[in-house]
């Protein structure tokens, strides 16, 4: 489990630093390493702070409006909300732009409406300052089911499907990077 978490952490750290690709292009290797070390130290400090707190959680959907979220926090005293993108509101389509569902190299579009809801909820969390959001995409291309994964999913049989997962997390992180202290990323143990 610890190795899984470390692998996820490293991949997400790489994605976070890739959001500033313009500046990365002009940095020397030494500056890139120093930048990565600073980012690593900041994230390590944040993780220690997170680990030292007691957490009370609650599941929410992108359909929950801000007033409902306030009510959930007030009634449950939750300080971490798991935002699940399932069913009708996926962050990424599982049907390619050509209508195919079984091609690992096809183009799968992002759902901009879902990203709008993600931004709204992250903005709400940032304005409160007392709650963190755990983003759970739940499903993406290569998974047959919208609510769970199965050992027979194409995602596990062909590593090219994972590129869609990387693209999805890259977009999530880049879209949310200014709000990074208010969200945690969940990957469902993909990087074992």
C-alpha atoms as a printed R data frame, in Angstrom:
    type eleno elety resid chain resno       x      y       z
1   ATOM     1    CA   UNK     A     1   0.000  0.000   0.000
2   ATOM     2    CA   UNK     A     2   2.804  2.431   0.887
3   ATOM     3    CA   UNK     A     3   4.485  1.734  -2.487
4   ATOM     4    CA   UNK     A     4   1.184  2.431  -4.257
5   ATOM     5    CA   UNK     A     5   0.808  5.758  -2.477
6   ATOM     6    CA   UNK     A     6   4.401  6.740  -3.248
7   ATOM     7    CA   UNK     A     7   3.929  5.873  -6.946
8   ATOM     8    CA   UNK     A     8   0.721  7.891  -7.121
9   ATOM     9    CA   UNK     A     9   2.406 10.776  -5.343
10  ATOM    10    CA   UNK     A    10   5.331 10.781  -7.797
11  ATOM    11    CA   UNK     A    11   3.073 10.669 -10.872
12  ATOM    12    CA   UNK     A    12   0.882 13.467  -9.513
13  ATOM    13    CA   UNK     A    13   3.941 15.529  -8.599
14  ATOM    14    CA   UNK     A    14   5.148 15.204 -12.190
15  ATOM    15    CA   UNK     A    15   1.731 16.265 -13.473
16  ATOM    16    CA   UNK     A    16   1.631 19.264 -11.111
17  ATOM    17    CA   UNK     A    17   5.005 20.489 -12.346
18  ATOM    18    CA   UNK     A    18   3.947 19.969 -15.974
19  ATOM    19    CA   UNK     A    19   1.226 22.614 -15.613
20  ATOM    20    CA   UNK     A    20   3.882 25.315 -15.803
21  ATOM    21    CA   UNK     A    21   5.339 23.922 -19.019
22  ATOM    22    CA   UNK     A    22   6.225 27.358 -20.515
23  ATOM    23    CA   UNK     A    23   8.587 28.156 -17.654
24  ATOM    24    CA   UNK     A    24   9.895 24.590 -17.556
25  ATOM    25    CA   UNK     A    25  11.056 24.914 -21.179
26  ATOM    26    CA   UNK     A    26  13.514 27.685 -20.276
27  ATOM    27    CA   UNK     A    27  14.789 26.291 -16.974
28  ATOM    28    CA   UNK     A    28  18.085 24.439 -16.791
29  ATOM    29    CA   UNK     A    29  18.142 20.876 -15.478
30  ATOM    30    CA   UNK     A    30  19.550 22.179 -12.170
31  ATOM    31    CA   UNK     A    31  16.711 24.731 -11.860
32  ATOM    32    CA   UNK     A    32  14.154 22.041 -12.732
33  ATOM    33    CA   UNK     A    33  15.572 19.793 -10.007
34  ATOM    34    CA   UNK     A    34  15.535 22.663  -7.486
35  ATOM    35    CA   UNK     A    35  11.952 23.515  -8.511
36  ATOM    36    CA   UNK     A    36  10.915 19.879  -8.096
37  ATOM    37    CA   UNK     A    37  12.632 19.740  -4.684
38  ATOM    38    CA   UNK     A    38  10.762 22.883  -3.537
39  ATOM    39    CA   UNK     A    39   7.455 21.475  -4.804
40  ATOM    40    CA   UNK     A    40   8.235 18.149  -3.143
41  ATOM    41    CA   UNK     A    41   8.989 19.880   0.182
42  ATOM    42    CA   UNK     A    42   5.782 21.944  -0.020
43  ATOM    43    CA   UNK     A    43   3.665 18.882  -0.776
44  ATOM    44    CA   UNK     A    44   5.430 16.858   1.954
45  ATOM    45    CA   UNK     A    45   4.689 19.617   4.458
46  ATOM    46    CA   UNK     A    46   1.047 19.748   3.350
47  ATOM    47    CA   UNK     A    47   0.746 15.957   3.589
48  ATOM    48    CA   UNK     A    48   2.172 15.964   7.142
49  ATOM    49    CA   UNK     A    49  -0.289 18.686   8.120
50  ATOM    50    CA   UNK     A    50  -3.123 16.683   6.546
51  ATOM    51    CA   UNK     A    51  -2.061 13.456   8.251
52  ATOM    52    CA   UNK     A    52  -1.929 15.120  11.685
53  ATOM    53    CA   UNK     A    53  -5.572 16.247  11.554
54  ATOM    54    CA   UNK     A    54  -8.681 14.298  12.420
55  ATOM    55    CA   UNK     A    55 -11.000 13.999   9.434
56  ATOM    56    CA   UNK     A    56 -14.710 13.551   9.126
57  ATOM    57    CA   UNK     A    57 -15.890 12.890   5.595
58  ATOM    58    CA   UNK     A    58 -19.006 12.932   3.488
59  ATOM    59    CA   UNK     A    59 -19.761 11.941  -0.133
60  ATOM    60    CA   UNK     A    60 -21.079 14.589  -2.513
61  ATOM    61    CA   UNK     A    61 -21.882 14.811  -6.220
62  ATOM    62    CA   UNK     A    62 -21.306 17.599  -8.736
63  ATOM    63    CA   UNK     A    63 -25.064 18.245  -8.527
64  ATOM    64    CA   UNK     A    64 -24.842 19.471  -4.909
65  ATOM    65    CA   UNK     A    65 -25.250 23.247  -4.839
66  ATOM    66    CA   UNK     A    66 -23.184 25.493  -2.567
67  ATOM    67    CA   UNK     A    67 -26.013 26.022  -0.063
68  ATOM    68    CA   UNK     A    68 -26.419 22.228   0.187
69  ATOM    69    CA   UNK     A    69 -22.682 21.849   0.747
70  ATOM    70    CA   UNK     A    70 -22.797 24.441   3.541
71  ATOM    71    CA   UNK     A    71 -25.687 22.538   5.115
72  ATOM    72    CA   UNK     A    72 -23.767 19.236   4.870
73  ATOM    73    CA   UNK     A    73 -20.738 20.792   6.585
74  ATOM    74    CA   UNK     A    74 -22.863 22.425   9.290
75  ATOM    75    CA   UNK     A    75 -24.829 19.253  10.057
76  ATOM    76    CA   UNK     A    76 -22.018 16.685   9.846
77  ATOM    77    CA   UNK     A    77 -18.982 18.788  10.853
78  ATOM    78    CA   UNK     A    78 -17.211 17.185   7.870
79  ATOM    79    CA   UNK     A    79 -13.876 18.691   6.865
80  ATOM    80    CA   UNK     A    80 -13.289 16.512   3.798
81  ATOM    81    CA   UNK     A    81 -15.792 15.875   0.998
82  ATOM    82    CA   UNK     A    82 -15.425 13.140  -1.603
83  ATOM    83    CA   UNK     A    83 -16.640 14.536  -4.925
84  ATOM    84    CA   UNK     A    84 -17.663 11.569  -7.126
85  ATOM    85    CA   UNK     A    85 -18.068 11.984 -10.873
86  ATOM    86    CA   UNK     A    86 -20.270  9.000 -11.745
87  ATOM    87    CA   UNK     A    87 -23.258  8.185 -13.890
88  ATOM    88    CA   UNK     A    88 -24.482 11.187 -15.849
89  ATOM    89    CA   UNK     A    89 -21.641 13.518 -14.951
90  ATOM    90    CA   UNK     A    90 -18.267 12.116 -15.974
91  ATOM    91    CA   UNK     A    91 -15.131 14.244 -16.282
92  ATOM    92    CA   UNK     A    92 -14.198 12.408 -19.492
93  ATOM    93    CA   UNK     A    93 -16.385 10.697 -22.054
94  ATOM    94    CA   UNK     A    94 -16.033  6.951 -22.400
95  ATOM    95    CA   UNK     A    95 -17.180  7.133 -26.018
96  ATOM    96    CA   UNK     A    96 -14.531  8.396 -28.436
97  ATOM    97    CA   UNK     A    97 -15.109 11.271 -30.844
98  ATOM    98    CA   UNK     A    98 -15.678  8.635 -33.547
99  ATOM    99    CA   UNK     A    99 -18.286  6.773 -31.477
100 ATOM   100    CA   UNK     A   100 -16.035  3.858 -30.540
101 ATOM   101    CA   UNK     A   101 -15.625  2.657 -26.940
102 ATOM   102    CA   UNK     A   102 -12.883  0.070 -27.395
103 ATOM   103    CA   UNK     A   103  -9.959  1.915 -29.011
104 ATOM   104    CA   UNK     A   104  -7.161  2.882 -26.603
105 ATOM   105    CA   UNK     A   105  -5.638  5.362 -29.068
106 ATOM   106    CA   UNK     A   106  -8.873  7.158 -29.979
107 ATOM   107    CA   UNK     A   107  -9.664 10.688 -28.774
108 ATOM   108    CA   UNK     A   108 -11.991 10.932 -25.769
109 ATOM   109    CA   UNK     A   109 -13.357 14.370 -24.931
110 ATOM   110    CA   UNK     A   110 -13.434 16.080 -21.570
111 ATOM   111    CA   UNK     A   111 -16.828 17.057 -20.197
112 ATOM   112    CA   UNK     A   112 -16.500 20.827 -19.772
113 ATOM   113    CA   UNK     A   113 -19.776 20.982 -17.809
114 ATOM   114    CA   UNK     A   114 -18.310 18.563 -15.255
115 ATOM   115    CA   UNK     A   115 -15.137 20.673 -15.066
116 ATOM   116    CA   UNK     A   116 -17.311 23.753 -14.500
117 ATOM   117    CA   UNK     A   117 -18.927 21.997 -11.519
118 ATOM   118    CA   UNK     A   118 -15.507 20.910 -10.260
119 ATOM   119    CA   UNK     A   119 -14.279 24.516 -10.392
120 ATOM   120    CA   UNK     A   120 -17.433 25.754  -8.652
121 ATOM   121    CA   UNK     A   121 -16.997 23.281  -5.798
122 ATOM   122    CA   UNK     A   122 -13.266 24.000  -5.450
123 ATOM   123    CA   UNK     A   123 -14.030 27.747  -5.385
124 ATOM   124    CA   UNK     A   124 -16.648 27.101  -2.685
125 ATOM   125    CA   UNK     A   125 -14.121 25.059  -0.637
126 ATOM   126    CA   UNK     A   126 -11.498 27.769  -1.020
127 ATOM   127    CA   UNK     A   127 -13.930 30.463   0.156
128 ATOM   128    CA   UNK     A   128 -14.763 28.403   3.254
129 ATOM   129    CA   UNK     A   129 -11.179 27.481   4.025
130 ATOM   130    CA   UNK     A   130 -12.197 24.671   6.412
131 ATOM   131    CA   UNK     A   131 -12.920 21.818   4.025
132 ATOM   132    CA   UNK     A   132 -10.906 19.755   1.554
133 ATOM   133    CA   UNK     A   133 -12.213 18.067  -1.572
134 ATOM   134    CA   UNK     A   134 -11.197 14.580  -2.619
135 ATOM   135    CA   UNK     A   135 -11.732 14.337  -6.383
136 ATOM   136    CA   UNK     A   136 -12.879 10.882  -7.478
137 ATOM   137    CA   UNK     A   137 -13.267 10.613 -11.282
138 ATOM   138    CA   UNK     A   138 -14.730  7.115 -10.713
139 ATOM   139    CA   UNK     A   139 -14.504  6.097 -14.357
140 ATOM   140    CA   UNK     A   140 -12.740  6.890 -17.600
141 ATOM   141    CA   UNK     A   141 -12.101  5.282 -20.996
142 ATOM   142    CA   UNK     A   142 -11.213  1.620 -20.696
143 ATOM   143    CA   UNK     A   143 -13.578  0.936 -17.775
144 ATOM   144    CA   UNK     A   144 -16.847 -0.814 -18.641
145 ATOM   145    CA   UNK     A   145 -18.735  0.265 -15.518
146 ATOM   146    CA   UNK     A   146 -19.353  3.811 -14.301
147 ATOM   147    CA   UNK     A   147 -19.174  2.920 -10.619
148 ATOM   148    CA   UNK     A   148 -16.390  0.344 -10.193
149 ATOM   149    CA   UNK     A   149 -13.603 -1.413 -12.022
150 ATOM   150    CA   UNK     A   150 -13.303 -5.057 -12.933
151 ATOM   151    CA   UNK     A   151 -10.286 -7.218 -13.692
152 ATOM   152    CA   UNK     A   152 -11.703 -7.754 -17.208
153 ATOM   153    CA   UNK     A   153 -11.748 -4.029 -18.038
154 ATOM   154    CA   UNK     A   154  -9.733 -3.092 -21.136
155 ATOM   155    CA   UNK     A   155  -7.817 -0.609 -18.983
156 ATOM   156    CA   UNK     A   156  -5.994 -3.463 -17.213
157 ATOM   157    CA   UNK     A   157  -5.286 -5.437 -20.389
158 ATOM   158    CA   UNK     A   158  -3.666 -2.709 -22.506
159 ATOM   159    CA   UNK     A   159  -1.404 -0.054 -20.919
160 ATOM   160    CA   UNK     A   160  -2.254  2.448 -23.683
161 ATOM   161    CA   UNK     A   161  -5.582  3.060 -21.915
162 ATOM   162    CA   UNK     A   162  -3.646  4.645 -19.052
163 ATOM   163    CA   UNK     A   163  -2.735  7.599 -21.270
164 ATOM   164    CA   UNK     A   164  -6.351  8.732 -20.930
165 ATOM   165    CA   UNK     A   165  -6.042  8.587 -17.159
166 ATOM   166    CA   UNK     A   166  -2.855 10.686 -17.291
167 ATOM   167    CA   UNK     A   167  -4.545 13.246 -19.558
168 ATOM   168    CA   UNK     A   168  -7.533 13.419 -17.232
169 ATOM   169    CA   UNK     A   169  -5.400 13.995 -14.128
170 ATOM   170    CA   UNK     A   170  -3.250 16.502 -15.985
171 ATOM   171    CA   UNK     A   171  -6.360 18.522 -16.811
172 ATOM   172    CA   UNK     A   172  -7.753 18.187 -13.269
173 ATOM   173    CA   UNK     A   173  -4.480 19.351 -11.745
174 ATOM   174    CA   UNK     A   174  -3.874 22.163 -14.222
175 ATOM   175    CA   UNK     A   175  -7.452 23.425 -13.909
176 ATOM   176    CA   UNK     A   176  -7.281 23.282 -10.112
177 ATOM   177    CA   UNK     A   177  -3.647 24.146  -9.401
178 ATOM   178    CA   UNK     A   178  -4.446 27.539  -7.832
179 ATOM   179    CA   UNK     A   179  -6.766 25.741  -5.427
180 ATOM   180    CA   UNK     A   180  -4.359 22.871  -4.754
181 ATOM   181    CA   UNK     A   181  -4.448 23.053  -0.966
182 ATOM   182    CA   UNK     A   182  -8.190 22.381  -1.040
183 ATOM   183    CA   UNK     A   183  -8.214 19.116  -2.928
184 ATOM   184    CA   UNK     A   184  -6.781 15.661  -2.651
185 ATOM   185    CA   UNK     A   185  -6.535 13.261  -5.556
186 ATOM   186    CA   UNK     A   186  -7.832  9.691  -5.577
187 ATOM   187    CA   UNK     A   187  -6.693  7.208  -8.198
188 ATOM   188    CA   UNK     A   188  -8.323  3.942  -7.124
189 ATOM   189    CA   UNK     A   189  -4.930  2.178  -6.840
190 ATOM   190    CA   UNK     A   190  -4.116  2.338 -10.526
191 ATOM   191    CA   UNK     A   191  -0.365  2.773 -10.064
192 ATOM   192    CA   UNK     A   192   0.589 -0.347  -8.147
